[in-house]
Amino acid sequence: MIYRNLKSCLDDLERTRQLVRIDEPIDPYIEAGAIQRRVFQAGGPALLFTNVKGTKFPMAANIFGTLARTKFIFRATLRRVEAMLSAKADPALVLKKPGLWPGLALGAWHTLPRT
């Protein structure tokens, strides 16, 4: 699945039980960081704090907390991301393998901001 925005990614994680929604009021300066750190160290799920004191916006944390979850998030685009990272790490590789050009061009196109 290719996500159009962060909300669709979080919805997918919640649907697959890889995200926990926390509705209790939390302090963004002390509690959020402490909770996130403990969950990360335990290899736990992504978090969505919906009642952050002092803001009307929710706060997501630990989205890329495990390698398995990161692979899940990028499952539809992992090969394209790997090709782009390889090209950035070794630009000469792009000249040696012209077959990468279409995928890199498409990947670059999708990284442009949408208005």
Backbone as a printed PyTorch tensor [residue, N CA C, xyz], in Angstrom:
tensor([[[  0.8380,  -1.1730,   0.0000],
         [  0.0000,   0.0000,   0.0000],
         [  0.8880,   1.2430,   0.0000]],

        [[  0.5870,   2.1670,  -0.8620],
         [  1.3050,   3.4370,  -0.9030],
         [  0.4410,   4.4620,  -0.1790]],

        [[  1.0170,   5.0850,   0.8200],
         [  0.2670,   6.0280,   1.6420],
         [  0.2930,   7.4170,   1.0310]],

        [[ -0.8440,   8.0590,   1.0150],
         [ -0.9380,   9.4290,   0.5000],
         [ -0.5870,  10.4510,   1.5740]],

        [[ -0.7030,  10.0400,   2.8400],
         [ -0.3930,  10.9550,   3.9360],
         [ -0.1380,  10.1400,   5.2030]],

        [[  0.2720,  10.8180,   6.2560],
         [  0.5860,  10.1480,   7.5150],
         [ -0.6470,   9.5020,   8.1290]],

        [[ -1.7960,  10.1360,   7.9860],
         [ -3.0220,   9.5790,   8.5590],
         [ -3.3370,   8.2080,   7.9710]],

        [[ -3.1800,   8.0450,   6.6650],
         [ -3.4680,   6.7410,   6.0630],
         [ -2.4730,   5.6850,   6.5490]],

        [[ -1.2370,   6.0880,   6.7890],
         [ -0.2420,   5.1660,   7.3420],
         [ -0.6360,   4.7540,   8.7600]],

        [[ -1.0080,   5.7190,   9.5800],
         [ -1.4080,   5.4160,  10.9560],
         [ -2.6750,   4.5660,  10.9920]],

        [[ -3.6220,   4.8310,  10.0980],
         [ -4.8390,   4.0140,  10.0190],
         [ -4.4960,   2.5690,   9.6750]],

        [[ -3.5540,   2.3790,   8.7520],
         [ -3.1310,   1.0330,   8.3680],
         [ -2.4490,   0.3330,   9.5450]],

        [[ -1.5950,   1.0380,  10.2580],
         [ -0.9390,   0.4490,  11.4290],
         [ -1.9660,   0.0800,  12.4980]],

        [[ -2.9480,   0.9310,  12.7040],
         [ -3.9800,   0.6380,  13.7050],
         [ -4.8350,  -0.5520,  13.2740]],

        [[ -5.1550,  -0.6300,  12.0060],
         [ -5.9630,  -1.7280,  11.4760],
         [ -5.2510,  -3.0750,  11.6550]],

        [[ -3.9150,  -3.0630,  11.5670],
         [ -3.1390,  -4.2980,  11.7050],
         [ -2.5950,  -4.4760,  13.1230]],

        [[ -3.1160,  -3.7060,  14.0590],
         [ -2.7710,  -3.7950,  15.4800],
         [ -1.2940,  -3.5280,  15.7620]],

        [[ -0.7100,  -2.6210,  14.9830],
         [  0.6730,  -2.2190,  15.1970],
         [  0.7480,  -0.8090,  15.7770]],

        [[ -0.4010,  -0.2640,  16.1410],
         [ -0.4650,   1.0770,  16.7150],
         [ -1.4360,   1.0590,  17.8890]],

        [[ -1.0320,   1.7270,  18.9680],
         [ -1.8950,   1.8540,  20.1380],
         [ -2.2810,   3.3190,  20.2750]],

        [[ -3.5560,   3.5550,  20.4300],
         [ -4.0930,   4.9090,  20.6070],
         [ -4.1770,   5.1820,  22.1070]],

        [[ -3.5890,   6.2910,  22.5430],
         [ -3.6120,   6.6770,  23.9530],
         [ -4.4550,   7.9430,  24.0710]],

        [[ -5.6210,   7.8080,  24.7120],
         [ -6.5680,   8.9160,  24.8180],
         [ -6.4470,   9.7010,  26.1250]],

        [[ -5.6560,   9.2050,  27.0580],
         [ -5.4720,   9.9060,  28.3370],
         [ -4.6860,  11.1930,  28.1110]],

        [[ -4.9740,  12.2580,  28.8680],
         [ -4.1920,  13.4970,  28.7290],
         [ -2.7370,  13.2600,  29.1440]],

        [[ -1.8010,  13.7180,  28.3220],
         [ -0.3800,  13.5580,  28.6490],
         [  0.3490,  14.8790,  28.4670]],

        [[  1.4150,  15.0280,  29.2110],
         [  2.2860,  16.1960,  29.0990],
         [  3.2670,  15.9370,  27.9570]],

        [[  3.3440,  16.8210,  26.9600],
         [  4.2200,  16.5670,  25.8110],
         [  5.7050,  16.6530,  26.1460]],

        [[  6.0500,  17.2990,  27.2480],
         [  7.4550,  17.5050,  27.5680],
         [  8.0410,  16.3980,  28.4390]],

        [[  7.2310,  15.7760,  29.2660],
         [  7.7610,  14.7720,  30.1900],
         [  7.1860,  13.3870,  29.8910]],

        [[  5.8700,  13.2690,  29.9480],
         [  5.2380,  11.9580,  29.8410],
         [  5.3730,  11.3330,  28.4580]],

        [[  5.1740,  12.1090,  27.4080],
         [  5.2090,  11.5450,  26.0500],
         [  6.5600,  10.9050,  25.7620]],

        [[  7.6280,  11.6050,  26.0770],
         [  8.9670,  11.0670,  25.8320],
         [  9.2630,   9.8330,  26.6590]],

        [[  8.8450,   9.8410,  27.9290],
         [  9.0880,   8.6900,  28.8010],
         [  8.3220,   7.4610,  28.3100]],

        [[  7.0730,   7.6540,  27.9370],
         [  6.2660,   6.5390,  27.4260],
         [  6.8690,   6.0070,  26.1370]],

        [[  7.1920,   6.9080,  25.2170],
         [  7.7440,   6.4880,  23.9280],
         [  9.0480,   5.7340,  24.1170]],

        [[  9.9230,   6.2110,  24.9820],
         [ 11.2200,   5.5650,  25.2000],
         [ 11.0420,   4.1410,  25.7360]],

        [[ 10.1440,   3.9630,  26.6810],
         [  9.9170,   2.6250,  27.2480],
         [  9.3090,   1.6740,  26.2150]],

        [[  8.3710,   2.1780,  25.4510],
         [  7.7460,   1.3330,  24.4230],
         [  8.7750,   0.9550,  23.3610]],

        [[  9.6120,   1.9080,  22.9560],
         [ 10.6490,   1.6340,  21.9620],
         [ 11.6200,   0.5790,  22.4790]],

        [[ 12.0830,   0.7250,  23.7160],
         [ 13.0430,  -0.2220,  24.2880],
         [ 12.4620,  -1.6270,  24.3890]],

        [[ 11.1530,  -1.7210,  24.5470],
         [ 10.4940,  -3.0210,  24.6300],
         [ 10.1240,  -3.5730,  23.2570]],

        [[ 10.4250,  -2.8170,  22.1750],
         [ 10.0550,  -3.2650,  20.8320],
         [  8.5520,  -3.2220,  20.6150]],

        [[  7.8950,  -2.2890,  21.2850],
         [  6.4390,  -2.2020,  21.2510],
         [  5.8890,  -1.4970,  20.0270]],

        [[  4.5870,  -1.2540,  20.0460],
         [  3.8890,  -0.7030,  18.8830],
         [  4.1270,   0.7910,  18.6920]],

        [[  3.6620,   1.2850,  17.5620],
         [  3.6260,   2.7290,  17.3350],
         [  2.5740,   3.3100,  18.2760]],

        [[  2.7100,   4.5910,  18.5790],
         [  1.8090,   5.2340,  19.5300],
         [  1.1360,   6.4390,  18.8910]],

        [[ -0.1150,   6.6540,  19.2570],
         [ -0.8240,   7.8560,  18.8370],
         [ -1.4440,   8.4820,  20.0780]],

        [[ -0.8490,   9.5930,  20.5180],
         [ -1.3630,  10.3370,  21.6630],
         [ -2.4190,  11.3060,  21.1320]],

        [[ -3.6650,  11.1140,  21.5360],
         [ -4.7500,  11.9310,  20.9890],
         [ -5.1310,  13.1070,  21.8770]],

        [[ -4.6160,  13.1370,  23.1040],
         [ -4.9940,  14.1900,  24.0470],
         [ -3.7280,  14.7880,  24.6700]],

        [[ -2.9860,  15.5330,  23.8680],
         [ -1.7290,  16.1320,  24.3120],
         [ -2.0290,  17.5060,  24.9000]],

        [[ -1.5890,  17.7170,  26.1210],
         [ -1.8580,  18.9900,  26.8120],
         [ -1.2430,  20.1550,  26.0460]],

        [[ -2.0210,  21.2150,  25.8820],
         [ -1.5260,  22.4290,  25.2540],
         [ -1.6200,  22.4590,  23.7410]],

        [[ -2.1920,  21.4330,  23.1280],
         [ -2.3350,  21.4300,  21.6720],
         [ -3.6140,  20.7090,  21.2700]],

        [[ -4.1480,  21.0850,  20.1280],
         [ -5.3370,  20.3990,  19.6230],
         [ -4.9620,  19.2850,  18.6530]],

        [[ -3.6690,  19.1260,  18.4060],
         [ -3.2060,  18.1340,  17.4430],
         [ -2.7710,  16.8480,  18.1320]],

        [[ -3.0150,  15.6980,  17.5100],
         [ -2.4980,  14.4450,  18.0630],
         [ -0.9900,  14.3400,  17.7990]],

        [[ -0.3390,  13.4250,  18.4860],
         [  1.0990,  13.2440,  18.3270],
         [  1.3830,  11.7600,  18.1110]],

        [[  2.0820,  11.4420,  17.0370],
         [  2.4580,  10.0620,  16.7450],
         [  3.9050,   9.8390,  17.1630]],

        [[  4.1990,   8.6370,  17.6380],
         [  5.5550,   8.3070,  18.0710],
         [  5.8380,   6.8410,  17.7740]],

        [[  7.1170,   6.5200,  17.6600],
         [  7.5750,   5.1390,  17.5130],
         [  7.0580,   4.4800,  16.2270]],

        [[  6.7860,   5.2790,  15.2210],
         [  6.2540,   4.7300,  13.9720],
         [  7.2560,   3.7600,  13.3450]],

        [[  8.5200,   4.1320,  13.3340],
         [  9.5640,   3.2840,  12.7630],
         [ 10.3550,   2.5890,  13.8720]],

        [[  9.6810,   2.2120,  14.9550],
         [ 10.3330,   1.6620,  16.1390],
         [ 10.9420,   0.2880,  15.9650]],

        [[ 10.4830,  -0.4830,  14.9880],
         [ 11.0730,  -1.8000,  14.7370],
         [ 11.3470,  -1.9410,  13.2400]],

        [[ 12.3130,  -2.7760,  12.9240],
         [ 12.6340,  -3.0240,  11.5170],
         [ 11.4460,  -3.6700,  10.8050]],

        [[ 10.7700,  -4.5860,  11.4880],
         [  9.6110,  -5.2510,  10.8770],
         [  8.5130,  -4.2410,  10.5320]],

        [[  8.2670,  -3.2810,  11.4160],
         [  7.2310,  -2.2780,  11.1440],
         [  7.6620,  -1.3480,  10.0160]],

        [[  8.9380,  -1.0000,   9.9830],
         [  9.4390,  -0.1520,   8.9000],
         [  9.2790,  -0.8600,   7.5580]],

        [[  9.6080,  -2.1460,   7.5110],
         [  9.4280,  -2.9160,   6.2710],
         [  7.9500,  -3.0040,   5.9030]],

        [[  7.0860,  -3.1320,   6.9040],
         [  5.6460,  -3.1720,   6.6450],
         [  5.1760,  -1.8580,   6.0260]],

        [[  5.6330,  -0.7480,   6.5760],
         [  5.2170,   0.5630,   6.0770],
         [  5.6810,   0.7720,   4.6370]],

        [[  6.8970,   0.3430,   4.3350],
         [  7.4600,   0.5600,   3.0000],
         [  7.3200,  -0.6610,   2.0940]],

        [[  6.4340,  -1.5890,   2.4190],
         [  6.3380,  -2.8410,   1.6650],
         [  6.0660,  -2.6350,   0.1800]],

        [[  5.3150,  -1.6250,  -0.1830],
         [  4.9830,  -1.3980,  -1.5940],
         [  6.0840,  -0.6560,  -2.3350]],

        [[  6.9520,   0.0150,  -1.6070],
         [  7.9630,   0.8550,  -2.2520],
         [  9.3830,   0.5150,  -1.8160]],

        [[  9.5630,  -0.5900,  -1.1050],
         [ 10.8700,  -0.9060,  -0.5340],
         [ 11.9600,  -1.0150,  -1.5950]],

        [[ 11.6740,  -1.6700,  -2.6940],
         [ 12.7040,  -1.8120,  -3.7400],
         [ 13.0860,  -0.4570,  -4.3260]],

        [[ 12.1030,   0.3970,  -4.5150],
         [ 12.3790,   1.7240,  -5.0600],
         [ 13.2090,   2.5470,  -4.0660]],

        [[ 12.8750,   2.4500,  -2.7950],
         [ 13.6320,   3.1700,  -1.7650],
         [ 15.0590,   2.6410,  -1.7010]],

        [[ 15.2210,   1.3230,  -1.7570],
         [ 16.5650,   0.7340,  -1.7410],
         [ 17.3780,   1.2070,  -2.9390]],

        [[ 16.7590,   1.2700,  -4.1130],
         [ 17.4670,   1.7340,  -5.3130],
         [ 17.8780,   3.1940,  -5.1680]],

        [[ 16.9940,   4.0090,  -4.6060],
         [ 17.3340,   5.4230,  -4.4250],
         [ 18.4710,   5.5910,  -3.4200]],

        [[ 18.4500,   4.8160,  -2.3440],
         [ 19.5250,   4.9020,  -1.3540],
         [ 20.8420,   4.4020,  -1.9290]],

        [[ 20.7880,   3.3450,  -2.7420],
         [ 22.0040,   2.8410,  -3.3900],
         [ 22.5740,   3.8840,  -4.3360]],

        [[ 21.7060,   4.5410,  -5.0810],
         [ 22.1590,   5.5710,  -6.0220],
         [ 22.7770,   6.7480,  -5.2800]],

        [[ 22.2190,   7.0810,  -4.1370],
         [ 22.7760,   8.1890,  -3.3630],
         [ 24.1220,   7.7980,  -2.7520]],

        [[ 24.2370,   6.5560,  -2.2920],
         [ 25.4810,   6.0910,  -1.6790],
         [ 26.5910,   5.9340,  -2.7130]],

        [[ 26.2210,   5.5180,  -3.9310],
         [ 27.2130,   5.3040,  -4.9900],
         [ 26.6480,   5.8500,  -6.3040]],

        [[ 26.7960,   7.1530,  -6.5650],
         [ 26.2280,   7.7500,  -7.7780],
         [ 26.7400,   7.1140,  -9.0700]],

        [[ 27.9430,   6.5610,  -9.0570],
         [ 28.4760,   5.9120, -10.2570],
         [ 27.6510,   4.6850, -10.6270]],

        [[ 26.9710,   4.0890,  -9.6550],
         [ 26.1310,   2.9190,  -9.9100],
         [ 25.0330,   3.2400, -10.9240]],

        [[ 24.5140,   4.4520, -10.8760],
         [ 23.4530,   4.8580, -11.8020],
         [ 23.9670,   4.8340, -13.2320]],

        [[ 25.2020,   5.2550, -13.4360],
         [ 25.7800,   5.2410, -14.7800],
         [ 26.0780,   3.8230, -15.2440]],

        [[ 26.4290,   2.9520, -14.3120],
         [ 26.7530,   1.5650, -14.6560],
         [ 25.5080,   0.7350, -14.9510]],

        [[ 24.3840,   1.1020, -14.3550],
         [ 23.1510,   0.3240, -14.5100],
         [ 22.0170,   1.2270, -14.9920]],

        [[ 21.9160,   1.4620, -16.2930],
         [ 20.8500,   2.3280, -16.8110],
         [ 19.4460,   1.7900, -16.5320]],

        [[ 19.3330,   0.5230, -16.2110],
         [ 18.0280,  -0.0510, -15.8900],
         [ 17.4090,   0.5560, -14.6390]],

        [[ 18.2270,   1.1970, -13.8190],
         [ 17.7190,   1.8400, -12.6070],
         [ 17.0280,   3.1700, -12.8910]],

        [[ 17.3250,   3.7700, -14.0400],
         [ 16.8450,   5.1230, -14.3310],
         [ 15.3380,   5.2880, -14.2180]],

        [[ 14.5260,   4.4080, -14.8340],
         [ 13.0700,   4.6250, -14.7360],
         [ 12.5650,   4.5860, -13.2900]],

        [[ 13.0510,   3.6280, -12.5180],
         [ 12.6220,   3.5270, -11.1230],
         [ 13.0530,   4.7210, -10.3000]],

        [[ 14.2720,   5.2040, -10.5560],
         [ 14.7630,   6.3720,  -9.8230],
         [ 13.9760,   7.6240, -10.1990]],

        [[ 13.6840,   7.7520, -11.4920],
         [ 12.9160,   8.9170, -11.9390],
         [ 11.5170,   8.9020, -11.3270]],

        [[ 10.8910,   7.7320, -11.3220],
         [  9.5560,   7.6100, -10.7340],
         [  9.6050,   7.8770,  -9.2300]],

        [[ 10.6180,   7.3440,  -8.5790],
         [ 10.7750,   7.5850,  -7.1440],
         [ 10.9810,   9.0510,  -6.8410]],

        [[ 11.8000,   9.7160,  -7.6400],
         [ 12.0360,  11.1480,  -7.4420],
         [ 10.7440,  11.9400,  -7.6580]],

        [[  9.9720,  11.5450,  -8.6580],
         [  8.7050,  12.2230,  -8.9360],
         [  7.7700,  12.1370,  -7.7270]],

        [[  7.7140,  10.9700,  -7.0970],
         [  6.8070,  10.7760,  -5.9630],
         [  7.2800,  11.4660,  -4.6870]],

        [[  8.5210,  11.9130,  -4.6530],
         [  8.9960,  12.6230,  -3.4640],
         [  8.6880,  14.1140,  -3.5190]],

        [[  8.2470,  14.5970,  -4.6790],
         [  7.9200,  16.0170,  -4.8000],
         [  6.6980,  16.3590,  -3.9540]],

        [[  6.6990,  17.5240,  -3.3190],
         [  5.5350,  17.9180,  -2.5110],
         [  4.3010,  18.1160,  -3.3800]],

        [[  3.1680,  17.7400,  -2.8400],
         [  1.8960,  17.9300,  -3.5490],
         [  1.1730,  19.1080,  -2.9190]],

        [[  0.5120,  19.8810,  -3.7680],
         [ -0.2350,  21.0250,  -3.2350],
         [ -1.7220,  20.7950,  -3.3060]]])
